[in-house]
């Protein structure tokens, strides 16, 4: 993108998510977020899995692709939780992308669960400090530590949008079906690259 001018920062891009989402229609495209060169590791293991965008036509615009990526993250999260057995009672988010109301709305509707955002900065470092606090006996267990370090910093629960829930239920059906249908395509692409990987 540098040839088109200054490259936007990650923070700039995250700040525009909500605007792009308003310019697009929910559930119009399916995106599989298997963007890692190592393939996918959850809820299935396939080193050859690759990202895909299904349903694209000449009428779609950049905002539609951004929405598909955000919705793909919601579908992937649902896929992982479904593989574990059930959706979480509550989803807690932190970090830059959690500032996007549209992202939170997609996740809540995709998972059928309320979303809460933590005001804590540097949550990874705080998690390490919490484990250390429990390990040295400053707290009897992690639940007690969470009650002091996490719960007071959580925002109010944001409930799933009842208009989006059935739409995302249908989108998930398409997401799962297209993922299964793409497995032989991934194999063929890997064979063409000469990089066939492991499948579990």
N, C-alpha and C positions, 0 to 999 in steps of 0.2 A: 504494500500500500504506500510505501515511501515515495514512489514515483508520482503519486497523486497529491503530495503535500505532506505536512507533518503527520506522523503516525500518532493516532490518539492513544492516550494511556489507558491502562486497564480500568482505572477509576472513572475516566471519561466515558468509556463504553458502558460500564455498569450503570452510570448515572442516566444513560439514555434508554435503558431497557424498558422502563415504564412507558415512555413516549412511543417507542416502536411497537410495543404490545397493543397500545390503543389504536394503532393504524392497521391492525391485522385481525383476521377472523380466527377464533379458536377452533382447533381440531381439523384444520384444513390439510395439514401435511403430517407425515410421520417421520421423525428423526430418530435414528438409533445412535446413541452417543459413544460408540465404540471407537474412539479417536486415537487411542494409544497404539503405538507400533507393536506393543506386546499383546494386542488383542483384547479380549475381555476376560475378567476373573470373577464376575458375580452378576447374576446368580448362576452362571454357567462358566466353564473354562474352555476357551477356544482361542488359541494364539493367532488364528487366522481371521477372527471376527474383525470387521471394519465398519466404520460409520457409514450411514446411508441416509438419503433423503428421498422419501417415497411420496409420489403424488404431485410433484412439481410440474407446473405448466407455464406458458409464456405470460400469463396474467399475474403470476406471483411476483412480489417485490421483496426487497431486502428485509422489510419489517416482517413479512410472512416467514422468511427463513429464520430470523431471530426468534420469533414465536415458536417455530417448530423445534429449535434447539432447546429453548426453555421447557417446552412441553415434553421433549424427549428426556430431559433430566427427571421430570416428574414421573414419566412412564418407567424409566429405569429404576427409580427409587421404589415404585410400586412393585415392579418385577422382583426386586430383591426382597422386599418385605413379604410378598406373596410366597416366595420360595422358603422363607423362614416360618410361615404358617399364618400370620395375621398382621394387620396394619398396626402401627403404634397407637397408643392411646393419645399421644401428644407428640408433636415434632418440635424440637427446639433448634433454633438456628443462630448462628453468629457469623461475623465476617462481612466483607464488603457487599457481596451479592444479596445477603439477607436484608439489605436496606431497600431492595426493590419490592414494592407492594405487589407488583404483578407476579414476580417469582414466588412470593409467599402464597398468593392466591392460587397459582398453578399447583404448587405442592400440596396445599390443603385439600383442593378438590381432587387431585390425583390419588391421594392417600386416604380420603374420607376422614381426615383428622384435623383438629385444630393445630395451628402453628403459633409458636411464641418465639420472640426474638430476644436474645440476651444483649444487654447493654455492655457486657464485659468486653473490653478490648484484649487482644492477645490471648484468646481462649486456650490455645495450645499450651502456652507457657503456664497459664493458670492451672490447667489440668495436671501438668507435671508437679507444680507446687502443691496441689491438692493431694496427689499420690504420696508425695514426700511427707505432708502433714499427717496423713493417716499412718504411714510407715513409722514415723518417730513417736506416734502415740498422742499427738496434739488433738486428734479426733479418734473416737473409738471405731468408727467405720466410715466408709465413703458416703453413706446416706446422711450422716451427721454433718460431714464436710459440705456436701451439696446444699444442705439446708441453710448453711451460712454463706457459702461462696457463690452459689448459682441462683437459687430460688429468689432471693431478694432483687436480683438484677433482671428478672424475666418480665417482659411486657405482657399486656393482656392477651388472652387467646384470640386468635383470628379464626373464625369458624369457616368451614368450607362453603363456597358459594353454591347454593342449591341449583342454580341454573347451569353451572359448569360440571357438577358431579356426574349426571347421566351422560353428558357429552364426552367427558373423559373416560367413563366406563366403556363407551363405544370405541373411543380412540385406542384404549388399551387393548381391546380385542384385535384391532387392526395392527397395532404395534407388535403384539405377540405372534400373530399369524405371519406377518411379513418377516419378522426375525427368523422364524422357523424356515420360511421359504428361501431366505437368503443364505442359509448354511452351505448349500452346494455351490453357490456363487463365490462365497469366501474361499472354499476349497479350490475352485478353478482359478481364482486370482492368485492364490498362494502358489499353486502349481506353475502358473505362468511366471511368477517371480522366482520360483525355485526355493521358496521358504516355507514349505509345509510345516505346521506346528502341531502341538499336542491338543487333543480333544478329550474332554471329560464330560 
